[in-house]
Amino acid sequence: MNPEPQEQTGLDDLWSLVADNRWLIILTTMIAVGASLFVSLRAVPQYEGTAKLAFSDPSSDVSLTGVPVAPTQQPAQVAAAGVAQVQRSGVLVRVARLFGDQPPGVSRQLPPLVRQQRFIDRLRDNLSVSVEPDSNLVAIKVRWPDALLAAQLANRVGEQTVELVTSQERRQYEARAGELKLRLDALPRSGPQTAAGASRKELQDQRSRLLALSTLARPVQQATRAEPAADPVSPRPVFLAVLSAVIGLLAGLLLAALRRAFDRRIRDVTDLERVLDLPTIGHFAVATLGIDAPMVRDHSSRGEMAADAGRVLRNNLGFVHVDAPHQVVVVTSGLEGEGKSTVAASLAVASAYAGDRTLLIDVDLRRPIVAHRFGIADEPGLSDYLARRVEPADVIRSIALPDLDRDAPGGLTVIPAGRGVPRPADLLESARFADFITEVREAYDLIVLDTAPLLPVPDTTALVPVSDMVLLCCRIDRVDRDVFVAARDALRRLRENGIATVATGITRRHAGRRGAYSYRDANYYYGYANHGEAKPRRRRERPGRRHGRGRWRWRRR
């Protein structure tokens, strides 16, 4: 199998995460870099002095007496033992005594003993001892705010270590020589040919060698002396800034991932299809939401965007359940403000231009908007007809479409919602409304029902059974995904098939991995920031004919 699609998916997800949270990541990185620069500017520069000691194997001291002895330890082992010698408290005490009553870096107002102990503690904190790889060398490093003093302290620690270790080892040789002298004094004085004489001579040779070692032994020597450093070892502003930028970037990505993990909104079209398990057959940009009827009252670039999206939506309708009719289409949403009226109007206009006899009905009897979008009177309308107050010819509005010949096939007819009623659901569940849908089926090729939101009110549930297709409008990056799931489940309780989604509020980053195929030029479409409504322009209305029954009484003239 080819791993490239999965790798590409991972890169797309990462890019989407960065794009959605770019300001959070930038802010986190800037805070980290700013904090590092602030700390660097306020920190006291620290200089480092390095001195090196060379520790030798004890067998090398014995060889100074003329007796060849094979080494008993490796150089690294000798150096490791020397590290403990340097870190002994006795060495630090001897260094402190060299400065007398005024050790550096300690307040003079403290008692002498306290000053000395404070200096020893500070020197221990700023002292580091390490073994040079594959050698008998031990590096002594001291950090101090003064470069000259850092080198001086490193040298003095090395010197005091040499003096202390050498004096202790020489005293050990001297003590062992004294023990041999006592043994010699206890032996009888006999001739050299006797056993006692041979033992006495051997002990005298050993004592002579020990006495020589007590003056010649050099277990440690100063290999190199520390020199004042030209540049401080800390702080390093450039290094800290780069490191802080990396840490800030990673922290920003972590915060972005946590934000996405706890964010319940649908982030893009791919996420919408994954969550709802429904096909998405249309995409409407955020700039198209809330505009007047595209290509009828709104001729701006936003209107062209909505018209293009409506054409794509109309073409894609035929690919959803191809064996089933798509004559009556319900356009709804889970909540208000998700662009369902824009989708319904764009679909109706696109179908009319394509030559279909199209009827757009505003079935949202609670908050009607279609009449306002098309610039027509809202009364009389659907509610008036269902209440038997008017005839069909009184409620239909024929819309003149620009650049469309009056004698051309198709056309667009709109039925507004009409006056408000106390219980809209009762009207929509009535037998008169079912008969009304049956009659308009005979007169029109496509009937678009702009309904009320699905979850807040029960009006739409009466329309789903009489329809052939349901379009669920989903506002991307705005509504909680639980709302979408609840709306889908409510629709599936009414019908199993004939449900598709339309993604609204789309921006370029919301299009998902496959892209928003309904857009022609991203720079052209996303370059408009004015989302206000276009200035309304009056269009000619032609009332329907008042005579005839059946399909002809619902047809435009």
Backbone torsions as a table, in degrees:
resi	resn	phi	psi	omega
1	MET	NA	149.7	-177.4
2	ASN	-87.3	120.3	-177.8
3	PRO	-80.9	-1.7	-174.4
4	GLU	-63.8	-42.0	179.5
5	PRO	-59.2	-42.3	179.8
6	GLN	-65.3	-40.2	178.4
7	GLU	-64.0	-41.8	178.5
8	GLN	-64.4	-38.0	177.8
9	THR	-61.7	-43.3	178.7
10	GLY	-62.6	-40.6	178.5
11	LEU	-66.9	-38.8	177.7
12	ASP	-64.6	-41.4	178.6
13	ASP	-63.1	-42.4	178.8
14	LEU	-64.4	-43.6	179.0
15	TRP	-64.0	-39.9	177.5
16	SER	-63.6	-39.9	178.0
17	LEU	-62.2	-43.7	-179.7
18	VAL	-67.9	-42.5	-178.0
19	ALA	-65.8	-39.7	-178.3
20	ASP	-71.0	-28.1	-174.8
21	ASN	-122.1	31.2	-173.9
22	ARG	-62.9	-38.2	-178.6
23	TRP	-70.9	-35.4	176.2
24	LEU	-64.2	-43.1	-179.6
25	ILE	-66.8	-42.8	178.7
26	ILE	-63.3	-43.2	-179.9
27	LEU	-63.4	-44.6	179.7
28	THR	-62.6	-41.9	179.3
29	THR	-65.4	-42.4	179.8
30	MET	-65.5	-37.8	178.4
31	ILE	-64.7	-42.5	179.7
32	ALA	-64.1	-45.2	179.3
33	VAL	-65.7	-42.7	178.6
34	GLY	-62.1	-40.4	178.2
35	ALA	-64.3	-40.1	179.8
36	SER	-66.5	-40.1	177.9
37	LEU	-66.6	-38.1	177.5
38	PHE	-62.7	-45.6	179.1
39	VAL	-64.7	-39.3	-179.1
40	SER	-64.5	-40.4	-178.3
41	LEU	-70.9	-31.0	-178.8
42	ARG	-90.3	-14.7	-177.4
43	ALA	-75.2	147.4	176.5
44	VAL	-80.9	128.9	179.7
45	PRO	-60.7	139.8	-179.9
46	GLN	-117.9	128.1	177.4
47	TYR	-106.7	154.0	-176.1
48	GLU	-124.0	130.8	173.1
49	GLY	-111.6	135.7	-175.2
50	THR	-125.9	121.6	173.3
51	ALA	-118.7	151.9	-177.9
52	LYS	-126.3	137.6	177.1
53	LEU	-113.9	144.3	177.2
54	ALA	-110.4	113.9	177.8
55	PHE	-93.7	141.1	-177.7
56	SER	-115.4	156.7	178.1
57	ASP	-70.8	141.7	179.0
58	PRO	-55.6	-29.0	-179.4
59	SER	-65.1	-26.1	179.5
60	SER	-68.7	-29.5	176.3
61	ASP	-69.3	-37.3	179.3
62	VAL	-64.5	-33.3	-180.0
63	SER	-66.0	-18.0	177.2
64	LEU	-67.5	-21.3	180.0
65	THR	-86.7	1.5	179.5
66	GLY	93.5	4.7	179.8
67	VAL	-104.0	112.5	179.8
68	PRO	-69.1	128.5	179.6
69	VAL	-133.0	134.3	179.0
70	ALA	-73.2	144.6	178.2
71	PRO	-59.2	141.0	-179.5
72	THR	-103.0	-13.5	-177.9
73	GLN	-136.5	152.1	174.3
74	GLN	-76.0	154.7	-179.3
75	PRO	-56.6	-40.3	-180.0
76	ALA	-65.1	-34.8	178.0
77	GLN	-67.6	-40.0	178.0
78	VAL	-63.4	-42.2	-179.8
79	ALA	-66.5	-38.4	178.7
80	ALA	-62.5	-38.9	176.3
81	ALA	-67.9	-30.8	179.4
82	GLY	-70.0	-27.8	178.2
83	VAL	-58.3	-43.6	179.3
84	ALA	-64.3	-32.1	179.1
85	GLN	-67.1	-40.4	-178.9
86	VAL	-67.1	-36.3	-174.3
87	GLN	-83.9	4.0	179.5
88	ARG	-65.2	145.9	179.9
89	SER	-63.8	-29.5	-179.3
90	GLY	-62.3	-34.6	178.3
91	VAL	-65.5	-46.7	-178.2
92	LEU	-65.8	-35.7	177.6
93	VAL	-64.5	-42.2	179.4
94	ARG	-64.1	-37.8	177.1
95	VAL	-64.9	-43.3	-179.8
96	ALA	-61.6	-36.7	-179.1
97	ARG	-68.7	-24.0	178.9
98	LEU	-65.1	-27.4	-179.3
99	PHE	-90.2	-2.5	178.3
100	GLY	68.1	-136.1	-177.9
101	ASP	-87.8	-2.7	-177.4
102	GLN	-123.2	66.3	176.6
103	PRO	-68.2	145.9	-176.7
104	PRO	-70.4	149.7	174.5
105	GLY	79.1	13.3	-179.4
106	VAL	-129.7	139.6	-178.9
107	SER	-62.8	138.2	179.8
108	ARG	-77.3	-10.4	-179.8
109	GLN	-78.1	-11.0	-179.7
110	LEU	-82.5	156.5	175.1
111	PRO	-62.0	154.7	-176.1
112	PRO	-55.9	-45.9	-179.1
113	LEU	-65.2	-37.7	178.4
114	VAL	-67.0	-41.7	178.0
115	ARG	-59.6	-43.5	-179.0
116	GLN	-64.8	-41.0	179.4
117	GLN	-68.4	-38.2	177.3
118	ARG	-62.6	-40.9	178.8
119	PHE	-65.3	-42.5	179.1
120	ILE	-61.4	-43.3	179.8
121	ASP	-64.2	-41.1	-179.9
122	ARG	-68.8	-39.7	178.4
123	LEU	-64.7	-38.9	178.2
124	ARG	-64.0	-38.7	179.8
125	ASP	-68.5	-30.0	-176.9
126	ASN	-100.2	7.0	-178.8
127	LEU	-103.0	131.6	173.9
128	SER	-130.0	135.5	-177.7
129	VAL	-125.0	131.4	-178.4
130	SER	-144.3	160.5	180.0
131	VAL	-96.3	130.1	173.2
132	GLU	-68.8	135.1	-175.9
133	PRO	-59.5	136.3	173.6
134	ASP	54.2	41.9	177.5
135	SER	-154.1	174.1	176.7
136	ASN	-98.9	17.7	-177.5
137	LEU	-90.9	141.3	176.0
138	VAL	-119.8	123.6	-179.6
139	ALA	-92.6	129.5	178.3
140	ILE	-109.9	116.3	-177.3
141	LYS	-120.2	130.4	179.4
142	VAL	-125.1	129.1	176.4
143	ARG	-103.9	133.7	-178.0
144	TRP	-153.7	151.2	-179.8
145	PRO	-62.6	-20.2	179.6
146	ASP	-108.1	126.8	-176.5
147	ALA	-64.3	-42.3	-179.5
148	LEU	-65.2	-41.5	-179.6
149	LEU	-70.0	-34.4	177.4
150	ALA	-61.7	-43.9	177.6
151	ALA	-66.6	-39.5	179.9
152	GLN	-63.9	-43.0	179.7
153	LEU	-65.5	-41.0	178.0
154	ALA	-61.7	-42.0	178.7
155	ASN	-65.9	-39.7	-178.5
156	ARG	-70.1	-35.7	175.1
157	VAL	-63.4	-42.2	177.4
158	GLY	-64.0	-44.3	-179.0
159	GLU	-63.5	-45.3	-179.0
160	GLN	-66.9	-31.9	175.8
161	THR	-66.2	-43.5	179.1
162	VAL	-61.5	-46.9	-178.8
163	GLU	-63.9	-44.3	-175.7
164	LEU	-68.3	-47.0	-177.7
165	VAL	-67.2	-41.7	-178.8
166	THR	-65.3	-45.9	-178.9
167	SER	-64.2	-39.7	179.3
168	GLN	-65.0	-43.2	-178.2
169	GLU	-69.1	-38.2	178.2
170	ARG	-65.9	-38.2	176.9
171	ARG	-63.8	-35.3	176.9
172	GLN	-63.2	-43.4	178.1
173	TYR	-64.1	-39.0	179.9
174	GLU	-66.8	-38.2	179.0
175	ALA	-67.2	-41.2	177.8
176	ARG	-65.4	-35.2	175.8
177	ALA	-64.3	-37.1	176.9
178	GLY	-65.9	-37.1	178.0
179	GLU	-64.0	-40.7	178.3
180	LEU	-66.0	-32.8	177.7
181	LYS	-63.5	-40.5	177.6
182	LEU	-64.1	-38.2	177.8
183	ARG	-67.2	-36.8	178.1
184	LEU	-66.4	-39.8	179.7
185	ASP	-66.1	-26.2	-178.6
186	ALA	-82.3	-17.4	-179.8
187	LEU	-79.1	145.1	176.3
188	PRO	-69.8	148.1	179.6
189	ARG	-84.5	105.0	-177.6
190	SER	-122.7	174.6	179.2
191	GLY	-70.4	159.0	-178.4
192	PRO	-68.1	-15.5	-178.5
193	GLN	-82.8	-13.3	-179.2
194	THR	-85.4	166.4	179.0
195	ALA	-64.6	-39.6	179.5
196	ALA	-64.3	-37.2	179.4
197	GLY	-67.3	-40.5	178.2
198	ALA	-64.1	-41.4	179.3
199	SER	-64.9	-38.5	-179.9
200	ARG	-64.5	-41.4	-179.7
201	LYS	-65.0	-39.5	179.4
202	GLU	-64.1	-42.1	178.3
203	LEU	-66.2	-36.6	177.8
204	GLN	-64.4	-39.5	177.1
205	ASP	-63.6	-43.5	179.2
206	GLN	-63.2	-41.0	-179.8
207	ARG	-65.6	-36.8	179.3
208	SER	-64.6	-42.3	178.7
209	ARG	-65.1	-41.2	179.2
210	LEU	-64.2	-39.5	177.5
211	LEU	-64.9	-36.3	177.1
212	ALA	-66.5	-41.3	179.5
213	LEU	-66.5	-30.4	179.7
214	SER	-65.9	-13.9	176.7
215	THR	-116.1	-20.5	-175.8
216	LEU	-106.7	-18.0	-173.9
217	ALA	-59.8	133.0	178.0
218	ARG	-136.7	79.2	-176.3
219	PRO	-68.8	-20.1	-178.9
220	VAL	-146.5	143.7	179.0
221	GLN	-136.0	155.3	177.0
222	GLN	-77.9	113.1	-178.3
223	ALA	-81.1	-50.7	177.5
224	THR	-139.5	150.4	178.3
225	ARG	-101.7	151.2	179.9
226	ALA	-76.9	142.4	176.2
227	GLU	-117.2	147.1	179.9
228	PRO	-58.5	132.6	-178.8
229	ALA	-78.4	144.2	179.5
230	ALA	-81.2	-34.0	-176.9
231	ASP	-122.6	147.5	177.7
232	PRO	-72.1	151.9	176.4
233	VAL	-87.4	-18.5	175.6
234	SER	-156.5	148.5	-4.4
235	PRO	-79.1	160.9	175.8
236	ARG	-116.4	94.8	-171.6
237	PRO	-58.6	-43.4	-177.3
238	VAL	-65.3	-46.9	179.8
239	PHE	-62.5	-44.2	-179.8
240	LEU	-65.0	-36.8	179.6
241	ALA	-65.6	-44.2	179.1
242	VAL	-65.0	-45.2	178.9
243	LEU	-62.4	-41.9	179.5
244	SER	-66.2	-35.8	177.8
245	ALA	-63.5	-41.8	178.5
246	VAL	-65.2	-44.7	179.7
247	ILE	-64.6	-42.1	178.2
248	GLY	-63.4	-38.4	177.8
249	LEU	-64.0	-45.2	179.1
250	LEU	-65.2	-39.9	178.0
251	ALA	-64.3	-40.0	177.1
252	GLY	-62.6	-42.2	177.5
253	LEU	-64.1	-38.5	178.3
254	LEU	-64.8	-44.4	177.7
255	LEU	-63.6	-38.3	178.0
256	ALA	-64.3	-41.2	178.4
257	ALA	-64.8	-40.4	177.7
258	LEU	-65.8	-39.6	178.5
259	ARG	-62.2	-43.2	178.8
260	ARG	-67.0	-37.7	-178.6
261	ALA	-62.9	-34.8	-178.9
262	PHE	-96.2	-0.8	179.2
263	ASP	-86.0	122.8	-175.8
264	ARG	-94.0	3.5	-178.8
265	ARG	-80.9	155.4	172.1
266	ILE	-78.0	125.1	-171.9
267	ARG	-89.9	-33.0	-178.0
268	ASP	-156.3	-178.3	-176.2
269	VAL	-67.2	-38.6	178.5
270	THR	-61.4	-42.4	177.8
271	ASP	-64.1	-37.5	178.9
272	LEU	-61.9	-47.1	-179.6
273	GLU	-66.8	-35.4	-179.6
274	ARG	-68.3	-40.7	-176.4
275	VAL	-74.2	-44.4	-173.7
276	LEU	-90.6	-18.6	-178.2
277	ASP	56.4	41.8	177.6
278	LEU	-130.6	149.4	178.0
279	PRO	-71.1	141.4	174.5
280	THR	-103.7	115.4	-171.4
281	ILE	-112.1	5.2	178.9
282	GLY	-155.7	152.6	179.2
283	HIS	-135.7	125.6	178.2
284	PHE	-121.3	124.2	-177.0
285	ALA	-68.0	157.8	-178.4
286	VAL	-64.3	-27.4	-180.0
287	ALA	-70.3	-17.8	-177.5
288	THR	-87.6	-14.6	-174.4
289	LEU	-73.2	134.6	176.4
290	GLY	84.5	4.6	-178.7
291	ILE	-82.8	166.5	174.3
292	ASP	-72.1	176.7	-176.7
293	ALA	-54.8	121.6	-176.8
294	PRO	-65.4	138.6	178.3
295	MET	64.4	3.5	174.9
296	VAL	-111.0	-52.1	176.6
297	ARG	-117.3	-26.3	-179.5
298	ASP	-109.1	107.9	-179.1
299	HIS	-106.4	14.8	-178.9
300	SER	-79.8	-177.3	177.5
301	SER	-62.4	-32.5	178.0
302	ARG	-66.4	-39.0	175.8
303	GLY	-63.6	-39.0	176.7
304	GLU	-65.0	-37.4	176.6
305	MET	-60.6	-48.0	179.9
306	ALA	-63.6	-38.8	179.4
307	ALA	-64.4	-42.9	177.6
308	ASP	-62.3	-43.5	178.5
309	ALA	-63.3	-37.2	176.8
310	GLY	-64.9	-38.8	177.8
311	ARG	-63.7	-43.8	178.6
312	VAL	-62.7	-42.3	179.4
313	LEU	-62.0	-43.7	179.5
314	ARG	-62.5	-42.6	179.8
315	ASN	-64.7	-36.2	-177.5
316	ASN	-77.4	-17.8	178.3
317	LEU	-58.7	-35.7	-177.4
318	GLY	-70.9	-12.6	-179.2
319	PHE	-95.4	0.2	177.8
320	VAL	-103.3	112.9	-178.2
321	HIS	53.3	69.3	-172.5
322	VAL	-62.1	-23.6	-178.6
323	ASP	-83.1	-8.5	-177.3
324	ALA	-105.3	151.1	178.5
325	PRO	-72.2	156.7	177.7
326	HIS	-130.8	47.5	-174.5
327	GLN	-82.5	-43.5	-179.8
328	VAL	-107.5	116.1	-175.5
329	VAL	-117.7	122.4	175.7
330	VAL	-92.6	127.5	176.8
331	VAL	-111.8	115.5	-176.2
332	THR	-140.6	-178.6	178.0
333	SER	-153.3	166.0	179.1
334	GLY	-69.7	-45.7	179.1
335	LEU	-130.0	172.1	177.5
336	GLU	-75.9	161.2	177.6
337	GLY	82.4	17.4	-179.0
338	GLU	-105.5	9.5	172.2
339	GLY	87.0	19.4	-177.1
340	LYS	-66.9	-36.4	-179.8
341	SER	-68.5	-36.3	175.5
342	THR	-64.1	-42.8	179.5
343	VAL	-64.3	-45.0	-179.0
344	ALA	-63.0	-44.7	-179.4
345	ALA	-66.3	-41.6	-179.3
346	SER	-65.8	-40.7	178.3
347	LEU	-64.1	-42.8	-179.4
348	ALA	-65.2	-43.6	179.7
349	VAL	-64.6	-43.2	-179.9
350	ALA	-62.7	-41.1	179.3
351	SER	-66.4	-38.7	179.1
352	ALA	-64.9	-42.4	177.9
353	TYR	-66.5	-27.3	179.8
354	ALA	-78.9	-2.5	177.4
355	GLY	100.4	6.0	177.7
356	ASP	-86.2	139.8	170.7
357	ARG	-73.9	108.8	-167.9
358	THR	-115.4	136.4	176.7
359	LEU	-123.6	123.4	176.0
360	LEU	-108.5	122.0	-176.8
361	ILE	-117.8	127.9	175.3
362	ASP	-85.9	100.7	-178.2
363	VAL	-97.7	4.0	174.9
364	ASP	-84.2	87.1	-174.9
365	LEU	-77.8	-5.6	-179.0
366	ARG	-93.5	-45.8	179.4
367	ARG	-134.2	72.5	-176.6
368	PRO	-69.7	147.2	-177.7
369	ILE	-138.7	-15.6	-173.5
370	VAL	-61.9	-43.3	-178.8
371	ALA	-60.2	-40.8	178.7
372	HIS	-66.1	-39.7	-178.6
373	ARG	-64.9	-35.1	-178.6
374	PHE	-94.9	-4.9	178.5
375	GLY	70.8	37.0	-179.8
376	ILE	-120.0	167.5	179.6
377	ALA	-71.6	142.1	-177.1
378	ASP	-85.2	-16.7	179.9
379	GLU	-129.5	145.0	-6.8
380	PRO	-74.6	161.6	-177.8
381	GLY	-149.5	-153.9	-173.2
382	LEU	-60.7	-45.2	-178.7
383	SER	-62.5	-35.1	178.5
384	ASP	-67.5	-38.4	178.8
385	TYR	-68.8	-43.4	-179.8
386	LEU	-65.2	-27.6	177.6
387	ALA	-85.4	5.5	177.0
388	ARG	63.3	33.3	177.5
389	ARG	-95.3	-21.4	-177.4
390	VAL	-138.7	170.8	177.7
391	GLU	-97.1	166.8	179.9
392	PRO	-56.9	-39.2	-176.8
393	ALA	-65.0	-19.4	-178.7
394	ASP	-81.1	-16.9	-172.4
395	VAL	-108.2	-19.5	-177.1
396	ILE	-83.0	143.4	178.3
397	ARG	-126.9	118.5	176.4
398	SER	-85.3	126.5	-175.8
399	ILE	-101.6	127.3	177.1
400	ALA	-80.9	122.9	-179.0
401	LEU	-98.4	129.3	178.4
402	PRO	-59.3	145.7	176.9
403	ASP	62.5	16.2	178.0
404	LEU	-118.6	121.3	-178.5
405	ASP	-63.9	142.0	-179.0
406	ARG	-62.7	-32.9	-179.5
407	ASP	-88.5	0.6	179.9
408	ALA	-70.1	153.0	178.8
409	PRO	-65.7	154.5	178.4
410	GLY	92.2	-146.3	-177.1
411	GLY	121.5	165.4	-176.4
412	LEU	-123.1	129.0	175.3
413	THR	-122.6	139.1	-178.5
414	VAL	-123.1	135.8	172.3
415	ILE	-115.8	112.5	-179.8
416	PRO	-72.5	176.2	-175.2
417	ALA	-74.7	-32.6	-176.9
418	GLY	89.9	-169.6	-177.3
419	ARG	-73.0	155.6	-178.8
420	GLY	-68.2	146.1	179.3
421	VAL	-127.4	154.2	-176.3
422	PRO	-70.1	-34.9	-176.6
423	ARG	-130.9	82.7	-176.9
424	PRO	-62.3	-33.9	-177.0
425	ALA	-62.1	-33.3	-179.9
426	ASP	-65.9	-38.4	178.6
427	LEU	-66.6	-41.3	-176.3
428	LEU	-73.8	-21.5	177.3
429	GLU	-91.2	-0.2	-175.5
430	SER	-76.6	159.7	177.1
431	ALA	-66.9	-28.4	-179.2
432	ARG	-65.3	-38.3	179.2
433	PHE	-68.5	-38.8	177.4
434	ALA	-62.8	-41.0	176.9
435	ASP	-64.9	-38.1	178.9
436	PHE	-59.9	-44.9	179.2
437	ILE	-63.9	-38.8	179.3
438	THR	-62.7	-40.7	-178.4
439	GLU	-69.2	-43.6	-176.7
440	VAL	-72.4	-23.0	173.5
441	ARG	-58.1	-35.6	-178.7
442	GLU	-74.6	-20.6	-172.9
443	ALA	-101.5	-19.7	-172.5
444	TYR	-130.6	151.2	177.2
445	ASP	-79.7	-35.4	-179.1
446	LEU	-138.1	131.9	179.1
447	ILE	-122.0	119.0	-178.5
448	VAL	-107.9	123.0	179.9
449	LEU	-105.9	112.3	174.7
450	ASP	-88.1	105.3	-169.3
451	THR	-102.2	175.2	174.4
452	ALA	-75.4	161.5	175.3
453	PRO	-55.8	146.4	-170.7
454	LEU	-74.8	-39.9	-171.0
455	LEU	-84.2	-40.3	-175.6
456	PRO	-70.1	-33.7	-174.1
457	VAL	-131.4	156.3	-176.6
458	PRO	-88.0	8.2	-172.5
459	ASP	-61.5	-42.3	-172.8
460	THR	-69.0	-27.0	-178.0
461	THR	-63.4	-24.4	177.7
462	ALA	-79.1	-16.6	-176.4
463	LEU	-93.1	-27.0	-175.8
464	VAL	-60.7	-44.7	-178.1
465	PRO	-62.7	-28.4	-177.3
466	VAL	-91.3	1.5	-177.6
467	SER	-101.5	167.0	176.5
468	ASP	-101.8	-23.6	-174.6
469	MET	-149.4	143.5	177.2
470	VAL	-123.0	125.1	174.5
471	LEU	-105.8	117.6	-179.8
472	LEU	-98.4	111.3	-179.6
473	CYS	-82.0	130.0	-175.5
474	CYS	-125.9	117.6	179.7
475	ARG	-80.2	116.0	-177.1
476	ILE	-73.5	140.7	172.8
477	ASP	62.5	26.0	-179.6
478	ARG	-136.1	-39.5	-172.3
479	VAL	-108.1	143.7	177.9
480	ASP	-62.2	140.9	-178.0
481	ARG	-64.8	-24.4	177.2
482	ASP	-63.9	-30.4	176.9
483	VAL	-65.7	-43.7	178.7
484	PHE	-63.1	-42.7	-179.3
485	VAL	-64.4	-41.5	179.2
486	ALA	-64.2	-40.7	178.1
487	ALA	-65.4	-42.5	178.1
488	ARG	-62.0	-44.5	-179.7
489	ASP	-63.5	-37.4	178.2
490	ALA	-64.4	-38.5	178.1
491	LEU	-70.4	-38.8	-178.9
492	ARG	-69.1	-22.0	174.1
493	ARG	-72.2	-20.3	-179.7
494	LEU	-97.7	-28.6	178.9
495	ARG	-157.4	150.4	-178.4
496	GLU	-90.7	-39.6	-174.7
497	ASN	-116.4	177.2	176.6
498	GLY	73.4	33.3	177.9
499	ILE	-123.0	130.4	176.2
500	ALA	-141.6	163.7	-178.8
501	THR	-112.5	154.3	173.5
502	VAL	-126.0	119.1	-179.6
503	ALA	-81.6	124.2	180.0
504	THR	-118.3	165.1	-178.1
505	GLY	70.5	27.9	-174.1
506	ILE	-76.1	136.3	165.3
507	THR	-117.1	179.1	-175.7
508	ARG	-62.5	-36.4	-177.9
509	ARG	-79.2	-12.5	179.7
510	HIS	-88.2	-7.0	-171.8
511	ALA	-67.4	-19.7	179.6
512	GLY	86.8	-175.0	-175.1
513	ARG	-68.5	-28.4	-177.4
514	ARG	-87.4	-15.3	179.2
515	GLY	87.4	161.1	178.3
516	ALA	-91.2	99.7	-171.5
517	TYR	-72.4	-6.6	-177.4
518	SER	-89.0	2.3	-177.8
519	TYR	-107.7	142.6	-178.2
520	ARG	-92.0	-51.3	-174.9
521	ASP	-135.5	111.3	-175.7
522	ALA	-61.1	-41.5	-179.2
523	ASN	-64.8	-33.3	-180.0
524	TYR	-71.1	-43.2	-173.6
525	TYR	-78.9	-34.2	-173.7
526	TYR	-95.7	10.6	-178.6
527	GLY	-90.9	4.0	-177.3
528	TYR	-110.1	121.6	-177.7
529	ALA	-99.0	-14.5	-177.4
530	ASN	-82.1	108.5	-179.2
531	HIS	-103.3	18.3	177.2
532	GLY	-72.5	170.2	-178.0
533	GLU	-80.9	146.5	178.7
534	ALA	-70.4	154.6	178.8
535	LYS	-67.2	124.3	-175.8
536	PRO	-67.7	142.6	175.3
537	ARG	-125.7	137.1	-175.3
538	ARG	-71.6	139.6	176.3
539	ARG	-124.9	155.1	-175.3
540	ARG	-75.3	137.0	175.6
541	GLU	-109.6	145.6	175.3
542	ARG	-127.4	110.3	-179.1
543	PRO	-66.4	156.1	179.0
544	GLY	-73.0	167.5	180.0
545	ARG	-76.5	148.9	-176.0
546	ARG	-94.8	-4.7	-176.8
547	HIS	-110.9	164.1	177.7
548	GLY	91.6	160.8	178.7
549	ARG	-130.8	-178.9	178.1
550	GLY	67.3	-141.1	-173.2
551	ARG	-66.5	-27.8	-173.5
552	TRP	-76.7	-25.0	-179.2
553	ARG	-73.6	-14.6	178.4
554	TRP	-101.5	2.0	-178.7
555	ARG	-91.3	150.4	176.0
556	ARG	-78.4	159.9	179.8
557	ARG	-78.1	NA	NA
